[in-house]
Amino acid sequence: MRVFIYSLLFFVLLAPAAQGQMLQQKLRTSSLDSQFVYLNLYSKSQSADFKIIRRANLETVRQNVRDSLSTYRKQIADLSSSNSSSAGNIKGLQDSVSSLTTQLEAEQKKTDSISFLGMDFSKGSYHTMVWAIILALAAAFFGTLVAFRKAKVDTDDSKKTVDELQDELQTLRKKSMEREQHLKRQLLDEQLKRNS
């Protein structure tokens, strides 16, 4: 029985110390919310509304809350500075995008237009104008070719007519000379007949 009393006394005296060490370990390793739950569970109830909390436990939780708050403040400050630098980067990127958009529009306008005779034309109207000029020149060429062909045919006909007229004129001259010679002979023969 003595052993039982000693055992009971040992557990009564050592159990709170072991329980206190276990609570201190849980308070150091768990989250803030869990620390408050453990603190509430392992505190002694004095009445329905009041509990007795050990000062060491309360200091441990208080130090943990302080550490968590300083960590969170530091994270908030880091996030704020990161946010402000990100905002600056975003503003710079937006300015860069608007500048590049302006440059792109200018380059597209340049590539979509062609300078011809000192005037800028869009590619479509330039191509239309070039094809119209090509078609007009082709029509003028074919018109000139047809006129040249007709003039050549007319010239060939005129040459042929002139050659025929030349031949006729030559033939008429010959005939007229022969007739004149014939008439002169007759006249000479008549004169000789008369004189004889």
Secondary structure as GFF3:
##gff-version 3
##sequence-region A 1 196
A	DSSP	alpha_helix	2	29	.	.	.	ID=ss1
A	DSSP	alpha_helix	32	41	.	.	.	ID=ss2
A	DSSP	beta_strand	44	45	.	.	.	ID=ss3
A	DSSP	beta_strand	51	52	.	.	.	ID=ss4
A	DSSP	alpha_helix	55	112	.	.	.	ID=ss5
A	DSSP	beta_strand	113	116	.	.	.	ID=ss6
A	DSSP	beta_strand	119	122	.	.	.	ID=ss7
A	DSSP	alpha_helix	123	195	.	.	.	ID=ss8
###
